[in-house]
Amino acid sequence: MSTEKDALDRRDFLKTVGATGLTLGAANSAFAGRTGSKMTGGRVIGANDRINIAVLGAGGRGTSDARDFARFGQQNNACQIVAVCDVYEKRKKRAADFHKVTGYSDYREILEKSEVDAVVIATPDHWHAKMALDAMDKGKDVYLEKPMVHTNEEARQLVATVKETKRILQVGSQTTSADIWWKAKKAIADGMIGQMIMSQGSYHRNSVEGEWNYPIDEGAGPDGKGDNFIDWNMWLGSQFKLAPKRPFDADRFFRFRKYWDYSLGTASDLFYHVIAPLNICWDEPQFPTKVMATGGIYVFKEGPKREVPDTFHLLAEYAKGHSLVLSSSMANSEHIPGTIRGHEGTIVMVEHGEFERMVPYITVKPQVRRTVVPNSQPRTFKMAAIGGDKYEQKFGTKDIQIPVDQKDMMTAHIENFLTCMRTREKPHLDVETGARAVVVINLAAQSYREGKTLYWDEKHWKASDKPLKA
């Protein structure tokens, strides 16, 4: 069985890796060749075995995930919920009663149970990496809610640990299991847009209360009795250096996405649903080379109670000559179509702009120019493909609608995760693709907070405010 010292040794090594400039690949290789590993192996799951799942975090998202997994299991006899965990007694009891299982206040008790095959982690962001690393050390596969991790260092640790432990990790951005991204990936690979130039998208909402101002349960807290008790110290995770220690604040607990210590607001809560699927359908997943962001708290001015912006914009550049442009506001709900632009064509994937809503098709729009028909009298014109005769013979000059499968994306995401647990194949949103998405998000938040452009050094896994030398 893995010990806490094993996990700390690995993570201390990874911090040293960052300090010395060793590449991520070298870090992975170092662990791949490690002898005497005490990592716990998971149960071998047969084709007809039901997979036992524990849910860590029983708030809004955790409750939804648990019910989705339970429903899928009931319909397909594929899985079942066997335990739940939350530091808030009310949530823990509610989830345990609903699924008729035991509820736990400390997730580490669940990880010690050999019958648990996988965990769903749906806690606030600052806990994601710690729980996922501990779960993999104990031989559990992981369904890890977006945005995967809270820092780029945590992302590196997760990539190395998945490789070391050979566990399955699916990041819970269900949009990546929607068929549109895989159809777009094929269209790009087939040459339908030529060289990629720019991807763009948005995530807009508008609510009178301001985003993430969820209801606060009166009387709940560390002094609450019975169901009102919240283990505030455990929630903060200060003993693990996950967040600064501070007195209980109900706003921080119930509305954690407004605070930098636990979330990055729009960037981590919503932009992940845009950046992750774009990485799926690009010709190859990529890290950015340059990231900048701007925005501000324009409408929901709650004094010190809101730290993250209500309006946020991100621009990233990639080494192959491709830009990513994203916009958002929590005070206006008008979206921008999700689009990938190429020199020879454009793919409109999400015409209404809402990345979590289904669409019946994607549209490929060839880039065309007006040309004179040779020797025409009177002079006439025709539309010709920018990509030339070969492109035009293959794809024509008119818009092409490519139908997409209408399977519910959450169902598809769960099915993919459970299938990969049995086959040990890479899931749709694997840890490496997930890391490429979260690096952009974290750099954007850092850029916004520090007011400067950041440059990403993939080789040494670090950011700088100065351009990298060629």
LINMO-V246223 format. One line per field, one symbol per residue. ss: DSSP state (A for helix, B for strand, O for the rest). phi: phi as a letter, one per 20 degrees, with the letter a starting at -180 (. if undefined). psi: psi as a letter, one per 30 degrees, with the letter a starting at -180 (. if undefined). A space follows every 10 residues. Layout:
ss: ???
phi: ???
psi: ???
This chain:
ss: OOOAAAAAAA AAAAAAAAAA OOOAAAAAAA AAOOOOOOOO OOOOOOOOOO BBBBBBOOOA AAAAAAAAAA AAAAAAOOBB BBBBBOOBAA AAAAAAAAAO OBBBOOAAAA AOOOOOOBBB BOOOAAAAAA AAAAAAAOOO BBBBBOOOOO OAAAAAAAAA AAAAAOOOBB BBOAAAAOAA AAAAAAAAAO OOOOOBBBBB BBBBOBOOOO OOOOOOOOOO BOOOOAAABB OAAAAAOAAA OOOOOOOOOA AAAAOAAAOO OOOOOAAAAO OAAAAAAAAA AOOOOOOOOB BBBBBBOOOO OOAAAOOOOO BBBBBBBBOO OBBBBBBBBO BOOOOOOBBB BBOOBBBBBB OOOOOOOOOO BBBBBBOBBB BBOOOOOOOO BBBBBOOAAA AAAAAOOOOB BBBOOOOOAA AAAAAAAAAA AAAOOOOOOO AAAAAAAAAA AAAAAAAAAA OOOBBBBOOO OBBBOOOOOO
phi: .fdffgffgf ffffffgffe nfffffffff ffefdmfdfe eeffeffdfe eecdddodeg fffffgffff fffffclebb edacbaedgf fgffffffel cedcedffff ffeffeebcd dceggfegfg fffffffene fcddgfembd cfffffffgf ffffeleecd fedfgfeffg ffffgfffff nfcmffdbdb abbdbbcffn fmefgdffnf rfefelfefc ffffffmffd mebffbfgcg fffecffecf fcadmggefd fffdffffff egfbfcefdb cbbbqreede edmffcdefe cbccccdcfe nbddcccbbe cbdeedgfbd dcfdacdeec fenefedfcf addddgfcce cefgmecfgc cbedfgfnff fffecmcdgd edfcfefgff ffffgfffff feemeffgdf fffffffffg ffffffgffe mbfddedffd lbdbecgfff
psi: kkleeeeeee eeeeeeeeef gkleeeeeee eegklgkgkk klkkklfgkk kkkkkjjhae eeeeeeeeee eeeefghflk kfllklfjee eeeeeeeefh lkkkfjffee ffjffkelkk jhlleffeee eeeeeefggk lkjjllhdlf leeeeeeeee eeeefhlkjk khjfffgkfe eeeeeeeeef gffbkkekkl aljkljkefk kgilkkjkfk afgkkbffkk ieeeeegefg helkkllkje eeefhfffkf fflgbeeeee fefeeeeefe flfkkkllfk klllaljeei jgbffkellf kkkkkkklfg hklkjkllkg gkgjlkkjkk kleflkkjei effjfgklkf llkkjkkllk lkkkgkjlkl llkkkefaee eeeefaglkk kjklkgkkee eeeeeeeeef eefglkleil eeeeeeefee eeeeeeeeef hlkkkkjeeg hlllgkkkk.
